[in-house]
Amino acid sequence: MHKLVNALMSWFLWQPPARLMRQVTFPIKMVIIATAVAVSLVWLLWVMVGGKLQGIDATTQELAGVRYASAIYPAMDLAGVWRQQSRNAAFGEGGDQLPQARQAFDLAFKKLQAMDAEVGQSLQVSRSFAALRSAVQAAQAVQPSAGVKADPEVVYQGMIGVSRTLADLLDAVTDGSGLVLDPDLASYHLMSAVLLRAPDVIQTTVEIRGLVRTALKAGQITPDNLARLEGFLVSLARDTAQAKFSLDKVQKAAPFYGQKLTRGAVIATEEFLKSVRVNVPVGASTVQGDAAAFVKLANQTLQSQFKQVEGNLNVLEAMLVDRQSALRQDLWLALAITALSQLVAAYFGMGFFVAMQNGFTTLRHHLITISMGDLRGIIEVSGHDEMSAMLKELGNMQLALSQTVQQVQQASDDVVQSSQEIAQGMTDLSARTESAAAALEQSSAALEQTNATVAMTAESVAKASQIASNNANTASQGGAVMQDVADTMERIHASSQKISDIIGVIDGIAFQTNILALNAAVEAARAGEQGRGFAVVAAEVRALAGRSAAAAREIKTLITTSTDEVAKGTEIVRHASDRMHQIVDNADQVNNLLSEVTNGAKEQSLGISQIGVAVQELDHNTQANASLVEETAALANTLQGAAVRMAAQVDEFRLPGAPSAALVEGIDVDSIIDGHRQWKVKLRDAIDTGDKVDVATLSRDDCCGLGKWIYGDGQRLRERVSFTTLVSKHANFHQVAGQVGQLINDSRYSQAEDALAPNTPFAVATNDVVMVLSAAKRLGFV
């Protein structure tokens, strides 16, 4: 079923009206639909009312025809009486009632004239009535005078035209009034009996009366008159039977009116036909009978026929009146039902319009409120229709959005705080890294100096080792040149003095080496894990320096002793031979010690070189760490800016029950943001109501609460960058808002509505102000 509905809705035929409906508002949609329905309804109502009125007019026309026919039949009856009295006068059988008969006909003719003047034009029978007038004038011309005989045939032919033209007039009235096309079965058959068959029956009866009377008076009947009589008899029998058939149809179709019908003329006519057959047998040329009695019977038959016609015309008129009344009742009932249904439809349609319009208004209000970030509104649902369901879902969406915004607000505040702490930590780490790099540079310089000192120490030790070796050689040769000891004693004393000085230098170098090794150990301890190897080497250097110092002290002691011995001069020479071997041994020991010092100095120089390489690598890594710390600090600042922007976006939302934020520099930032939201609300209200906007005031940036604070207490912050940014952004916002207000004043509401949409200058200006305020809310004015 859904597929069928979707296929039907996606049919291309619905696309043009769908596009049209998307371009207009809901009230205009309702007007279009109501107009389309009203046009079709008015057209159908027009057709229905027109049909009913046409039926009423047709019935009115038929009633006029019945009234006209009711005036024709008396004239037709009196015309027969006038004609009969005229023929009696022509036969010389008396004509004393001729004037009365003529006066009676004239009176009936005047009534007929009045009726023709009233409805003849609408029934279109003027020509037939003119023919009747001519026939009456012709009858008056052939009318015999009282007591003067005339040719009865001439009188008859001159006066029969009145009855014939009356019959023609009746046919014209029947056609012109529409009675011949009567739509109702009962009234149609009754019309047929009294307006189609009755005139023929009456006229045929009159013709038969004249022929039989003439024959009875003459005692014979001509073949022509006999043939005519036979034709009239057949016609009378046929018309009588058809009239009876029509009356039976009326009785069957409308029993209520059938009970009121007059049917006596049928029996009288049948008796009249029997009397004709008795007086004029079939094929007879000679006839005999009482003419006066036959005429009397014929007159009684005619009176019965006229009486039946009169009574049945009254029944027909009653039927038409009742039909007209029923048509009027149907019309008024249809109009009343239509009016009532339209009132009900209009009532419920207006209720539908009000419900939908209020629903759309409420929906639009809440959507606008939510779009501006205000989630504090309460969406009330008071129905069970689609709009109520939509409002209910909107309320659920608002609740879910409130929870999400609340979580995002908390997360954004945490991110801002964390980014701020990260930025501060990165700044401190950057400073400490720079200090460590400077210390490493100093350590590297000290190591280079220590390395140079150790090299000098190694060189001095090498020289001392060479001297010790020479001393050993000299001591070994002492035995051979002992005799020269006295001569060379002074030289030995001088050499000993030099050795003492050198040993002093070595002792100083060892002391300095010990100090440098101590400093290196301290720096290695500061370097932590990376300086552990350097600390081990520094310890070894200190040990070597200690041994070098101890050896130097020992050598110094020996040299001092030697010097003392040389000073004693002769006393020592006496013991020189014995001590020479000791001197050689001591010289070997000194040589060995100096070799060890030389090797230690070399190892110390190598260790210091390795420490230098390690310090340089540590300095390189420290410089890289410093660069990374600077980049991390920059990223932390970027993260802080992004977090502030995210928090600014979230600050545009207002949640129910949210606590007020702390004042920043004496202002409530949240209230200021709410105040700027109200500008958008005021502009939207002006669009909806068509009210004018005070553009001059709106364009100024010193009239709102924030503007008054900026140009008041806020001036104490004018040296701060964020405050000057706020001033410029706030001024730009009011300029853009003034442009939107001008669009509203120019009645360009659609453009004004678009100007308030997202990603417009108004939205950007609003976000810029909120961004600065949100940053100030969390970081203060900096």
Sequence and secondary structure as in RCSB ss.txt:
>XXXX:A:sequence
MHKLVNALMSWFLWQPPARLMRQVTFPIKMVIIATAVAVSLVWLLWVMVGGKLQGIDATTQELAGVRYASAIYPA
MDLAGVWRQQSRNAAFGEGGDQLPQARQAFDLAFKKLQAMDAEVGQSLQVSRSFAALRSAVQAAQAVQPSAGVKA
DPEVVYQGMIGVSRTLADLLDAVTDGSGLVLDPDLASYHLMSAVLLRAPDVIQTTVEIRGLVRTALKAGQITPDN
LARLEGFLVSLARDTAQAKFSLDKVQKAAPFYGQKLTRGAVIATEEFLKSVRVNVPVGASTVQGDAAAFVKLANQ
TLQSQFKQVEGNLNVLEAMLVDRQSALRQDLWLALAITALSQLVAAYFGMGFFVAMQNGFTTLRHHLITISMGDL
RGIIEVSGHDEMSAMLKELGNMQLALSQTVQQVQQASDDVVQSSQEIAQGMTDLSARTESAAAALEQSSAALEQT
NATVAMTAESVAKASQIASNNANTASQGGAVMQDVADTMERIHASSQKISDIIGVIDGIAFQTNILALNAAVEAA
RAGEQGRGFAVVAAEVRALAGRSAAAAREIKTLITTSTDEVAKGTEIVRHASDRMHQIVDNADQVNNLLSEVTNG
AKEQSLGISQIGVAVQELDHNTQANASLVEETAALANTLQGAAVRMAAQVDEFRLPGAPSAALVEGIDVDSIIDG
HRQWKVKLRDAIDTGDKVDVATLSRDDCCGLGKWIYGDGQRLRERVSFTTLVSKHANFHQVAGQVGQLINDSRYS
QAEDALAPNTPFAVATNDVVMVLSAAKRLGFV
>XXXX:A:secstr
 HHHHHHHHT GGGHHHHHHHHTS HHHHHHHHHHHHHHHHHHHHHHHHHHHHHHHHHHHHHHHHHHHHHHHHHH
HHHHHHHHHHHHHHHHTS  TTHHHHHHHHHHHHHHHHHHIIIIIHHHT HHHHHHHHHHHHHHHHH   TT   
 HHHHHHHHHHHHHHHHHHHHHHHHHTTGGG  SHHHHHHHIIIIIIHHHHHHHHHHHHHHHHHHHHHTB  HHH
HHHHHHHHHHHHHHHHHHHHHHHHHHHH HHHHTT   HHHHHHHHHHHHHHHHS TT SB  S HHHHHHHHHH
HHHHHHHHHHHHHHHHHHHHHHHHHHHHHHHHHHHHHHHHHHHHHHHHHHHHHHHHHHHHHHHHHHHHHHHTTB 
         SHHHHHHHHHHHHHHHHHHHHHHHHHHHHHHHHHHHHHHHHHHHHHHHHHHHHHHHHHHHHHHHHH
HHHHHHHHHHHHHHHHHHHHHHHHHHTTTTTGGGHHHHHHHHHHHHHHHHHHHHHHHHHHHHHHHHHHHHHHHHH
HHGGGGHHHHHHHHHHHHHHHHHHHHHHHHHHHHHHHHHHHHHTHHHHHHHHHHHHHHHHHHHHHHHHHHHHHHH
HHHHHHHHHHHHHHHHHHHHHHHHHHHHHHHHHHHHHHHHHHHHHHHHHHHT B TT      BTTB HHHHHHH
HHHHHHHHHHHHHH     HHHHT SSSSHHHHHHTTGGGGGTTSHHHHHHHHHHHHHHHHHHHHHHHHHTT HH
HHHHHTSTTSHHHHHHHHHHHHHHHHHHH   
